[in-house]
Amino acid sequence: MPAIQPILIIIADDSPGDRLLAVTALRKGGIDNPVLEVEDGQQLLDLLRSDAPKGRRVVVFLDINMPRMNGIEALAELKGDPALRRVPVVMLTTSEADIDLIRAYDLGANSYLSKPVSFAEFLPKMQQLGAYWTRLVTVPVVPDG
């Protein structure tokens, strides 16, 4: 029986700085899972539909406000795709608007976290989030076909 690969974390955020902060927080929390980064919802969907995540356990941290395809649009398409709908998606965004929160959960988001302004506040939240999704719960494998 092959060894189980660690959960792949995909961060979809148009801000290189926010992606770096997220990865830094995960690493400081001892979460050394592989991380892939994309800049918008279309890149996220292209990645998820490629061979890269096939047969792997994946969790997506998805920003809402991105160019080309925003996080809400990407979430709707992802959750509407029978091959991808079980991929856990955590909305990780600066938006605290009730409409975004409600739309995200209506579309099937698994969690919604508003990014704190300071790194000192962001660090423990991201560490807890990363530990929850990579150590505590079991997530399904992205199917091969």
Contacts in CASP RR format, 6 or more apart in sequence:
PFRMAT RR
TARGET T0000
AUTHOR 0000-0000-0000
METHOD contacts of the structure
MODEL  1
MPAIQPILIIIADDSPGDRLLAVTALRKGGIDNPVLEVEDGQQLLDLLRS
DAPKGRRVVVFLDINMPRMNGIEALAELKGDPALRRVPVVMLTTSEADID
LIRAYDLGANSYLSKPVSFAEFLPKMQQLGAYWTRLVTVPVVPDG
4 57 0 8 1.000
5 56 0 8 1.000
5 57 0 8 1.000
6 32 0 8 1.000
6 33 0 8 1.000
6 34 0 8 1.000
6 134 0 8 1.000
7 33 0 8 1.000
7 56 0 8 1.000
7 57 0 8 1.000
7 58 0 8 1.000
7 59 0 8 1.000
7 133 0 8 1.000
7 134 0 8 1.000
7 139 0 8 1.000
8 33 0 8 1.000
8 34 0 8 1.000
8 35 0 8 1.000
8 36 0 8 1.000
8 53 0 8 1.000
8 56 0 8 1.000
8 57 0 8 1.000
8 58 0 8 1.000
8 59 0 8 1.000
9 26 0 8 1.000
9 31 0 8 1.000
9 33 0 8 1.000
9 34 0 8 1.000
9 35 0 8 1.000
9 36 0 8 1.000
9 58 0 8 1.000
9 59 0 8 1.000
9 60 0 8 1.000
9 61 0 8 1.000
9 130 0 8 1.000
9 133 0 8 1.000
9 134 0 8 1.000
10 35 0 8 1.000
10 36 0 8 1.000
10 37 0 8 1.000
10 38 0 8 1.000
10 44 0 8 1.000
10 47 0 8 1.000
10 48 0 8 1.000
10 53 0 8 1.000
10 58 0 8 1.000
10 59 0 8 1.000
10 60 0 8 1.000
10 61 0 8 1.000
11 19 0 8 1.000
11 22 0 8 1.000
11 23 0 8 1.000
11 35 0 8 1.000
11 36 0 8 1.000
11 37 0 8 1.000
11 38 0 8 1.000
11 60 0 8 1.000
11 61 0 8 1.000
11 92 0 8 1.000
12 37 0 8 1.000
12 38 0 8 1.000
12 39 0 8 1.000
12 40 0 8 1.000
12 41 0 8 1.000
12 43 0 8 1.000
12 44 0 8 1.000
12 60 0 8 1.000
12 61 0 8 1.000
12 62 0 8 1.000
12 63 0 8 1.000
12 66 0 8 1.000
12 71 0 8 1.000
12 74 0 8 1.000
13 19 0 8 1.000
13 22 0 8 1.000
13 37 0 8 1.000
13 39 0 8 1.000
13 61 0 8 1.000
13 62 0 8 1.000
13 63 0 8 1.000
13 66 0 8 1.000
13 92 0 8 1.000
14 39 0 8 1.000
14 40 0 8 1.000
14 63 0 8 1.000
14 65 0 8 1.000
14 66 0 8 1.000
14 67 0 8 1.000
15 63 0 8 1.000
18 63 0 8 1.000
18 115 0 8 1.000
19 37 0 8 1.000
21 119 0 8 1.000
21 122 0 8 1.000
21 126 0 8 1.000
22 61 0 8 1.000
22 92 0 8 1.000
22 126 0 8 1.000
23 35 0 8 1.000
23 37 0 8 1.000
25 119 0 8 1.000
25 122 0 8 1.000
25 123 0 8 1.000
25 126 0 8 1.000
25 127 0 8 1.000
26 33 0 8 1.000
26 35 0 8 1.000
26 126 0 8 1.000
26 127 0 8 1.000
26 130 0 8 1.000
28 123 0 8 1.000
28 127 0 8 1.000
29 127 0 8 1.000
29 131 0 8 1.000
30 127 0 8 1.000
31 127 0 8 1.000
31 130 0 8 1.000
31 131 0 8 1.000
31 134 0 8 1.000
31 135 0 8 1.000
33 134 0 8 1.000
36 47 0 8 1.000
36 52 0 8 1.000
38 44 0 8 1.000
38 47 0 8 1.000
39 66 0 8 1.000
39 67 0 8 1.000
40 66 0 8 1.000
40 67 0 8 1.000
40 68 0 8 1.000
40 69 0 8 1.000
40 70 0 8 1.000
40 74 0 8 1.000
41 62 0 8 1.000
41 66 0 8 1.000
41 68 0 8 1.000
41 69 0 8 1.000
41 70 0 8 1.000
41 71 0 8 1.000
41 73 0 8 1.000
41 74 0 8 1.000
42 68 0 8 1.000
42 69 0 8 1.000
42 74 0 8 1.000
44 60 0 8 1.000
44 62 0 8 1.000
44 74 0 8 1.000
44 78 0 8 1.000
45 69 0 8 1.000
45 74 0 8 1.000
45 77 0 8 1.000
45 78 0 8 1.000
47 53 0 8 1.000
48 58 0 8 1.000
48 60 0 8 1.000
48 78 0 8 1.000
48 84 0 8 1.000
48 87 0 8 1.000
48 142 0 8 1.000
49 83 0 8 1.000
49 84 0 8 1.000
53 142 0 8 1.000
54 142 0 8 1.000
54 143 0 8 1.000
54 144 0 8 1.000
54 145 0 8 1.000
55 141 0 8 1.000
55 142 0 8 1.000
55 143 0 8 1.000
55 144 0 8 1.000
56 141 0 8 1.000
56 142 0 8 1.000
57 138 0 8 1.000
57 139 0 8 1.000
57 140 0 8 1.000
57 141 0 8 1.000
57 142 0 8 1.000
58 87 0 8 1.000
58 88 0 8 1.000
58 139 0 8 1.000
58 142 0 8 1.000
59 87 0 8 1.000
59 88 0 8 1.000
59 89 0 8 1.000
59 90 0 8 1.000
59 133 0 8 1.000
59 134 0 8 1.000
59 139 0 8 1.000
60 78 0 8 1.000
60 87 0 8 1.000
60 88 0 8 1.000
60 89 0 8 1.000
60 90 0 8 1.000
61 90 0 8 1.000
61 92 0 8 1.000
61 129 0 8 1.000
62 71 0 8 1.000
62 74 0 8 1.000
62 75 0 8 1.000
62 89 0 8 1.000
62 90 0 8 1.000
62 91 0 8 1.000
62 92 0 8 1.000
62 93 0 8 1.000
62 109 0 8 1.000
63 71 0 8 1.000
63 91 0 8 1.000
63 92 0 8 1.000
63 93 0 8 1.000
64 70 0 8 1.000
64 71 0 8 1.000
64 72 0 8 1.000
64 91 0 8 1.000
64 93 0 8 1.000
64 95 0 8 1.000
64 100 0 8 1.000
64 104 0 8 1.000
65 71 0 8 1.000
65 93 0 8 1.000
65 94 0 8 1.000
65 95 0 8 1.000
69 77 0 8 1.000
71 91 0 8 1.000
72 100 0 8 1.000
72 103 0 8 1.000
72 104 0 8 1.000
72 107 0 8 1.000
75 89 0 8 1.000
75 91 0 8 1.000
75 104 0 8 1.000
75 107 0 8 1.000
75 108 0 8 1.000
75 109 0 8 1.000
76 107 0 8 1.000
78 84 0 8 1.000
78 85 0 8 1.000
78 87 0 8 1.000
78 89 0 8 1.000
79 85 0 8 1.000
79 89 0 8 1.000
79 107 0 8 1.000
79 108 0 8 1.000
83 142 0 8 1.000
83 143 0 8 1.000
83 145 0 8 1.000
84 142 0 8 1.000
86 140 0 8 1.000
87 139 0 8 1.000
87 140 0 8 1.000
87 142 0 8 1.000
88 110 0 8 1.000
88 111 0 8 1.000
88 133 0 8 1.000
88 139 0 8 1.000
89 108 0 8 1.000
89 109 0 8 1.000
89 110 0 8 1.000
90 109 0 8 1.000
90 110 0 8 1.000
90 111 0 8 1.000
90 112 0 8 1.000
90 113 0 8 1.000
90 129 0 8 1.000
90 133 0 8 1.000
91 100 0 8 1.000
91 104 0 8 1.000
91 109 0 8 1.000
91 111 0 8 1.000
91 112 0 8 1.000
91 113 0 8 1.000
92 113 0 8 1.000
92 115 0 8 1.000
92 129 0 8 1.000
93 100 0 8 1.000
93 112 0 8 1.000
93 113 0 8 1.000
93 114 0 8 1.000
93 115 0 8 1.000
94 114 0 8 1.000
94 115 0 8 1.000
95 101 0 8 1.000
95 114 0 8 1.000
96 114 0 8 1.000
101 112 0 8 1.000
104 112 0 8 1.000
105 112 0 8 1.000
111 129 0 8 1.000
113 125 0 8 1.000
113 129 0 8 1.000
115 122 0 8 1.000
116 122 0 8 1.000
116 125 0 8 1.000
133 139 0 8 1.000
END
